[in-house]
Amino acid sequence: VLMALSMTDTSLILLWHDSSTAHQQPYLAEKFMLIYHIASLVACIALTHFMDTYLGNVVSVISPLIMLGAVILLVQRCPKAQVFGGRGGASNNSGGYFRTPFVPYWPCFGIFVNYYLIAQLELAGIGGFLLLLFVGSLYYFVFAAQHSVGNNGGWGVESTSNDEDITTADADNNDEITAADAFINDGDNTHDNKTARHRQRTLSF
């Protein structure tokens, strides 16, 4: 769960910081976030399990500096995207999308807290967690990333397609309702005509 929350924070950052054209490095923001994740996990493990060693003290000082540098470089070299979700997304001026304050600082702090809680596990548990994380990451980069919506036109294209489908469905429903109303009106008219003819016959007798 904590790792899922960290991935959510990372996704939020990458949706608002587009690196598709930054310094002609299309995955620059992703690289900064990967560095931040690794440094954050290493720092938390050092703070929790190795503070009584010289190496642990050194790592616990250097890793936060690397984390800070990654965030600063992310802000400087990957400014906020012109559209939500990068290429093909919707305008930032749209109020219909999720927003959070202090991006990327607040989400990055959340990532660090999540890793600190994960680091409370025993070293064997952390090893199992890293193995599972490696297998999941391998699957993502080998297969899932190539078929993701973000890498195949952007989120806005999907949203537009969904909106068009909804509009088409609404139009079809309106046509069906109109046809049903016309059928009912025809039935009412037929019934009224039969009633009028019956009255005329009655009066003629």
C-alpha positions as CSV (number, residue, x, y, z in Angstrom):
1,V,0.0,0.0,0.0
2,L,2.8,2.4,0.9
3,M,4.5,1.7,-2.4
4,A,1.3,2.3,-4.3
5,L,0.9,5.7,-2.6
6,S,4.5,6.5,-3.6
7,M,3.7,5.6,-7.2
8,T,0.6,7.8,-7.0
9,D,2.7,10.7,-5.8
10,T,5.2,10.1,-8.6
11,S,2.5,9.9,-11.2
12,L,1.1,13.2,-10.0
13,I,4.5,14.9,-10.4
14,L,5.0,13.5,-13.9
15,L,1.6,14.6,-15.0
16,W,2.3,18.2,-14.1
17,H,6.0,18.3,-15.1
18,D,6.4,17.5,-18.8
19,S,9.9,16.5,-19.9
20,S,9.0,15.6,-23.5
21,T,10.9,18.7,-24.9
22,A,13.1,19.6,-21.9
23,H,16.7,19.9,-23.2
24,Q,15.8,17.3,-25.9
25,Q,15.6,14.6,-23.2
26,P,12.1,13.1,-23.3
27,Y,12.5,11.1,-20.0
28,L,14.3,13.7,-18.0
29,A,11.6,14.0,-15.3
30,E,11.3,10.3,-15.0
31,K,15.1,10.0,-14.4
32,F,15.0,12.6,-11.7
33,M,12.2,10.8,-10.0
34,L,14.0,7.5,-10.2
35,I,17.1,9.1,-8.6
36,Y,14.9,10.5,-5.9
37,H,13.2,7.2,-5.2
38,I,16.5,5.3,-4.9
39,A,18.2,8.0,-2.7
40,S,15.1,8.2,-0.5
41,L,14.9,4.4,0.1
42,V,18.7,4.2,0.8
43,A,18.4,7.1,3.2
44,C,15.5,5.6,5.1
45,I,17.2,2.2,5.4
46,A,20.4,3.9,6.6
47,L,18.5,6.0,9.1
48,T,16.6,2.9,10.5
49,H,19.2,0.1,10.5
50,F,22.7,1.5,10.1
51,M,22.9,4.7,12.1
52,D,25.3,2.9,14.5
53,T,27.9,2.5,11.8
54,Y,30.2,5.0,10.1
55,L,28.9,4.1,6.6
56,G,25.3,4.5,7.7
57,N,26.1,8.0,9.0
58,V,27.7,9.0,5.7
59,V,24.9,7.6,3.6
60,S,22.3,9.3,5.8
61,V,23.9,12.6,5.0
62,I,24.6,12.2,1.3
63,S,21.3,10.6,0.3
64,P,19.2,13.5,1.5
65,L,21.4,15.9,-0.5
66,I,20.9,13.8,-3.6
67,M,17.2,13.8,-3.0
68,L,17.2,17.6,-2.6
69,G,19.3,18.0,-5.8
70,A,16.9,15.8,-7.8
71,V,13.9,17.8,-6.8
72,I,15.7,21.2,-7.5
73,L,16.8,19.9,-11.0
74,L,13.3,18.6,-11.7
75,V,11.8,22.1,-11.0
76,Q,14.4,23.9,-12.9
77,R,14.8,21.7,-16.0
78,C,11.3,20.3,-16.2
79,P,8.8,23.2,-15.8
80,K,5.1,22.6,-15.4
81,A,3.5,21.1,-18.5
82,Q,1.4,23.3,-20.8
83,V,-1.3,20.6,-20.7
84,F,-2.3,18.3,-17.9
85,G,-0.8,14.9,-18.5
86,G,1.8,16.1,-21.0
87,R,1.3,15.8,-24.8
88,G,-2.3,15.3,-25.8
89,G,-3.6,16.3,-22.4
90,A,-6.2,18.9,-21.4
91,S,-5.5,22.5,-20.5
92,N,-4.2,23.4,-17.1
93,N,-6.9,26.0,-16.9
94,S,-9.5,23.3,-16.7
95,G,-11.0,23.0,-13.3
96,G,-12.1,19.4,-13.7
97,Y,-8.8,17.8,-12.9
98,F,-7.3,16.8,-9.6
99,R,-4.9,19.4,-8.1
100,T,-2.7,19.4,-5.1
101,P,-0.6,22.2,-3.6
102,F,3.2,22.5,-3.6
103,V,3.9,20.1,-6.4
104,P,6.5,18.5,-6.5
105,Y,7.6,19.3,-2.9
106,W,4.6,17.9,-1.1
107,P,4.4,14.6,-3.1
108,C,8.1,14.1,-2.7
109,F,7.8,14.5,1.0
110,G,5.0,11.9,1.0
111,I,7.3,9.5,-0.9
112,F,10.0,9.9,1.7
113,V,7.6,9.3,4.6
114,N,6.3,6.1,2.8
115,Y,9.8,4.8,2.4
116,Y,10.6,5.6,6.0
117,L,7.6,3.5,7.1
118,I,8.7,0.7,4.8
119,A,12.2,0.8,6.3
120,Q,10.8,-0.2,9.7
121,L,10.6,-3.8,8.4
122,E,13.3,-6.2,9.1
123,L,16.1,-6.4,6.5
124,A,14.8,-9.7,5.2
125,G,11.4,-8.1,4.6
126,I,13.0,-5.2,2.9
127,G,14.9,-7.6,0.6
128,G,11.6,-9.3,-0.3
129,F,10.0,-6.0,-1.0
130,L,12.9,-5.0,-3.3
131,L,12.6,-8.3,-5.1
132,L,8.9,-7.8,-5.7
133,L,9.5,-4.2,-6.8
134,F,12.1,-5.4,-9.3
135,V,9.8,-8.0,-10.8
136,G,7.0,-5.5,-11.1
137,S,9.3,-2.8,-12.6
138,L,10.6,-5.3,-15.1
139,Y,7.1,-6.2,-16.2
140,Y,6.2,-2.6,-16.6
141,F,9.2,-1.5,-18.7
142,V,9.2,-4.6,-20.8
143,F,5.5,-4.8,-21.6
144,A,3.1,-2.4,-19.8
145,A,4.8,0.9,-20.7
146,Q,4.6,0.2,-24.4
147,H,0.8,-0.2,-24.2
148,S,0.0,2.5,-21.7
149,V,-2.4,5.4,-22.6
150,G,0.2,8.0,-21.8
151,N,2.6,6.5,-24.4
152,N,0.0,6.2,-27.1
153,G,-1.4,9.6,-27.7
154,G,-1.8,11.0,-24.2
155,W,-4.7,11.0,-21.7
156,G,-6.6,13.8,-23.5
157,V,-7.1,11.7,-26.6
158,E,-8.7,9.0,-24.5
159,S,-10.8,11.5,-22.7
160,T,-11.9,13.0,-26.0
161,S,-12.8,9.6,-27.4
162,N,-14.8,8.8,-24.2
163,D,-16.6,12.1,-24.5
164,E,-17.5,11.4,-28.1
165,D,-18.7,7.9,-27.2
166,I,-20.9,9.4,-24.5
167,T,-22.3,12.1,-26.8
168,T,-23.1,9.5,-29.5
169,A,-24.8,7.3,-26.9
170,D,-26.8,10.3,-25.6
171,A,-27.9,11.1,-29.2
172,D,-29.0,7.5,-29.8
173,N,-30.9,7.5,-26.5
174,N,-32.6,10.8,-27.5
175,D,-33.6,9.3,-30.9
176,E,-35.0,6.2,-29.2
177,I,-37.0,8.4,-26.8
178,T,-38.3,10.5,-29.7
179,A,-39.4,7.4,-31.6
180,A,-41.1,6.0,-28.5
181,D,-43.0,9.3,-28.0
182,A,-44.1,9.4,-31.6
183,F,-45.3,5.8,-31.3
184,I,-47.3,6.6,-28.2
185,N,-48.8,9.7,-29.8
186,D,-49.8,7.7,-32.8
187,G,-51.4,5.2,-30.5
188,D,-53.3,7.9,-28.6
189,N,-54.5,9.4,-31.9
190,T,-55.7,6.0,-33.1
191,H,-57.5,5.5,-29.8
192,D,-59.2,8.9,-30.0
193,N,-60.3,8.3,-33.6
194,K,-61.8,5.0,-32.6
195,T,-63.6,6.6,-29.7
196,A,-65.0,9.4,-32.0
197,R,-66.3,6.9,-34.5
198,H,-67.9,4.9,-31.8
199,R,-69.8,8.0,-30.5
200,Q,-70.9,8.8,-34.0
201,R,-72.4,5.4,-34.4
202,T,-74.1,5.6,-31.1
203,L,-75.7,9.0,-31.9
204,S,-76.8,7.7,-35.3
205,F,-78.8,5.0,-33.6
